[in-house]
Amino acid sequence: MSVTVRVVLTVVVAFVATFIASKIIIPLLKKKKAEQHVRDDGPQTHLVKQGTPTMGGIMIVIGIVAATLIFSVYTQSAAVKSMVFLVCTMLLFMLIGLIDDAVKLFKKRSLGLRAWQKVVLELVFAAIVACYSYFVLGHDAEIIPFAKSTWELGAGYIPFTMFVFIAMVNSVNLTDGLDGLATSLTLSNGAAFLVIIGLVFGGSLLGMQDGGEAVNAAVFCAALIGACIAFLFFNKHPAQVFMGDTGSFALGAAITAMATLLGMQLLLPIMGLMFVLSAVSVMIQVGSYKLRGKRVFRMAPLHHHFELGGMSETQVVRGYIIATVLLSVLAVVSVGI
């Protein structure tokens, strides 16, 4: 099977698996009253979202895992290790989100795990992932965008990778506040990585019919794309289901795992800038309020600032998508020149 056919089939299977899972799981979530609890201090327009089923990220993960396992290649040890890394990393961080969502549902509140509990779990899982990448996959360097050179980190690769994972996973989680927002941005980033794989590893991909890390990386990207497209049918405005922390943690980990496998973690601040701005806006807001007693933004994360400034939810989402598509193109150019 050629790589092109494998990638196309992966997109289709991930889409179908996610779509079917959504048709089954959404009614189940409604029946179990797994509903979103909207914060009282959030935008008033969001109060209508109260009661919308959450934890929909489970459907995305089902689609990604199913398609990846079916179309990954297993003829080389390196290929198997890369597939295990991508899938298990996503599942580990999804577990944090799943526990967080479960606490919210059982306690009937908008806040789940306590901050220190999340931090401990994230540190432990980030350390596991970073050590696997360093000791098992043999990674210790990052490609520098636009420079055609690498940054050799040595043992410093482990704490660096831990920081990137924790930062990105939480950034995606904070961005998941509007219908279709986090899903659309992740879709754009996944597509960018698929193009990058074709550009950087194009020669080897074309020459490989059934082996290699690059093939499995392309398959995982394709599965991510297919699953996100299917989920958008239910998550676009007005959303029928939210991904919850289950989904946002999984998607944040999936994108970061892909960047880690390719040695391109330094691309994340470029293509994922809108994610990063969400986290930075929260840090600025909290820091300013504690130090000065004043807020910098109308509300944080940043997308709520735009909403309270008069933009509709769909306008904000469209703006973020356009910006992310352009940034993703820039990221592709940075490694393709």
N, C-alpha and C positions, 0 to 999 in steps of 0.2 A: 504494500500500500504506500503510495507516494505521500510525502509530508503534507502537500496541499490538500489532498483528499482527506487525510487524517484530521487536519485542522478544521476543515469545513464540516465534516461529520461530527466532530467534537462540539462545535457551536450548536449544531442542530440537536444533538442528543441532550446537551446541557439545557437548551431552551425547552425542549419537550419535557424533560424530567422535572424541571423547575415549575413549568406551567401545570403539569398534572399534579405535582405535590401541592401547589397552591390551591387547586380546586378541592383537594382533600383536606388540607390542613387549616385553611381559613375558616371553613364551617366548624371544624373541631375546636379552633381557638375561640370562636364565638360561643360555642356550646359550653366550653369550660370557663367562659368569662375571663379569658386572658386579654384584658382590655388595657388600653393606654390610660394612665392617670396624668392629666395635664397639670403642670405647675400653675398655681394661682398667680404668681408674679410674672408669668410669661405674657406674650402679646394676647390681647383679649380675643383677637380673631381666631386663636387656636383653641378656644374653649369648645368649639364645635367638634373638635377632634376627640374629645372625651368619649371613651367607650369603643374607639376603633381598635380592632384586634392588633396585638403586638407580637413580638417574637417571630415575625415572618422571615427573619434571617435564616431560620431552619430550612426553608424552601430553597434559598440560594445555595446553601451548603450542600444540600442533597444533590442539586443539579451539578455543582462543581465536582463533588467527589465521585458521583456516578460516571460522568463523562470522562474524568481524568483516569479513573481506574480502568475503564474500558479501552481507551485509546492510547494510553501510555505504552511505551515499549519496555520490555523486560529482558532484552538480550545482552545487555551490558550492566555490570555492577554499578558504574557511575550513573547510568540512567535511572536505575532503581533507587539509588540513594537520593538522587535529586527529586524524584517523584515523592518519596517518603518525606523528605524535608518540606516540600511545598504543602502537601496535604496535611501532615501532622502539625505543622506550624499553625496553619489556619484553624485546625480543630482545637488546639491547645488554647488559643486566645478566644475562640468562640465559647469555650467552656466558661471563661470568666464572665462574658456577657450573658451567657445562659443562666449562671448562678445569680447574677445581678438582676436579671429580668424576673427570675423566679421569686427572689426576695420581694421585689416590688409588688408582684401579683399576690403573694401570700399575705403580705403586710398591708396591701391596699394603699400604697403610697407612691409618690413620684420619685423617691430616692431609694436605691437598692442597697448594695454593699456599702459599708463605710469606706471612707477614703483610704485609710490605712490598710484595710483588707484588700482593696484593689491593688494598691501599691505593692504589697507583699506578693500577691499572685503574679502580677506583671513582672516583678523582678525575678522571681523564680523561673517563670516560663521563658522570659527573655534570655536568662542565663543558659537555660537548656538549649534553646535555639541557637544562640551565639556559639556555644561550645560545640554543638553538632556541626555547624558550618565551618568552624576553625579546625577541629580535630578530625572529623569524618570526611567532610568535603574538601578540606585543605585550603580554605580561603583565608587570605590575610592581607588583601590589597583591594583598593577601590579605584575604578576608572574615574579620572578627573574630566568633567565635561569641557568640551571645546579645546582641550589641551593635548589629546592623543598621548597621554601618559597616565601612569598609575601612582597611587599614593600607597606606599608600603607601610603597613601599620604594625606588623609583627604581632606580639601578644596583645598590643593595645587594640587589636581588632575586636576582641571580645567585649570590653566595656563600650567601645564605640557602637557596635552592633546592638548591644542591649539598649543604649540610649536611643538609637534610631527607631527600634521597634516600639519602645514605650511612647516615644514622642508621636510617631505616626498613628499608632493604634488609637491613642487618646484624641488626636487631632481629627481623625475620621469620625470617632464617636461624638465629638462636640459639633461636627458639621451636620450630623444627622438630626436636623431639627425642622426641615421643610420637606414637603412631599416630593419624592423623587430626587432630592438633592444629592445625598451621599451615593446613591445607586448610579446616577448619571455621571458623576465625577469619577467614580471608580471605573465605570465602563470606558470612559475616555482614557484614563491611565492604562487600563488593561490593553486597549487597542494600540496605544503608543508602544508599550513593551513588545507587543506582537510584531509591530513594524520594525522595531529595533532588533529583535531576534533575527528577522529576515535580512536586515542590512548587515549586521555584525557577523552573523553565522550563516549567511546565505549560501556560501559555497559548500559548507559541510552539510547544511540541511538538504540541498539539492542532491548531494551525493549519498545521502543516507536514506535507505528505504525502511530500516527497522532497528535503529539504534541511536544512542547518544543523549547527552544531557539537553542539548539544544532542542531536540524533538520534543522531549517531555516538558520542557519549559514552554514551548509553543502550544502544546496540548493544554497545559494548565491555563495559559492566557486565554485560549479559545473557549475553554469551559467557563472561565470567569465572565467573558463577554456574553456567551449564550445565556447564562443564568441571570445576569443583570438585565438583559433585554427582556427576558420573560417576566422577571419580578416587576419591571417598570409598568407592565400592563395592569398590575394591581396596586402599585405604589405611587403612580403619577397622580397629580391633583384632580379631584379630591381622592386621597388615598383610601383604598379598601382595607389595607393592612400596613403596619409599620414593621420595619426590620428589627427594631429594638436593639439593645446592646448586643444581643446574640449575633445580629447581622453586622453591625458596625465594627465590632471587635474582629469578627471573622474577615470582613473585607479589608480592614486596615492591615491585618496580619498577612492577608493574601498578597496585597500590593507590595508590602515591605519584604515578604519572603521572596517574591519574584526579583525585586531589586537586589536583594542579598545574593541570590543564586547567580545572578549575572554580574555581580561585582559592581553594581551601579547604584548604590545607596545615595550617592551624592546627586543623583538625578531627582530624587524625591522632593527636595525643596523647590525644584523648578516645576515639574509637572504637577506636583501636589501642593502648589503654593496656596490655593484656596483652602485646602485643609489646614495648612500651617497657620494661615491668617486667623482661622477660627480659634486655635489654641492660643496664639499670641494675643488676640483681642481679649480673651478671658484673663490672661495673666496681667495685661496692662490694666484692665478694669479693676481686678481685685487689688493689685498693688497700689493703684492710684487711690482707691477708696480707703485702704488701710493707712496709707501715708498722708494723704491730703484731705480725706473725708469727702472727696469729689469723684464723680464718674467721668470717664473720658468719652464713653459711648452711651447712647440712649439706653442700650441694653447689649449684653454680650451673651453668646458669640456674635460675631460681626453681622451675620445675616439678619439677626433680629434688629440690629441697629438700622439697617436699610428698611426693614418692614415698618418700624416705628417712625421712620422718616417719610413715609407715604407711599413706598413701593409695595405693590401687591406681592403675594407669595410667589406666584408664577413668574413675575418680572425678575425677582431676585434669583430664582432658580435658573432662568434663561441667561441672566448675566453671568452667573457662576459657570454655567456650562460653556458659554462662548469663551470666557477667560481661560478655562481649563483646556479646551480644545487647542487654543492658540499656544498655551504654555506646553502642552503635550507635543505639539509640532516643534516648538523650540527645543524641547528635550531630545527629540529624534534627531534634529539637525546637529545638536551638540555632540552626538556620538557618531553621526553619519558623515560629517565633513572630513 
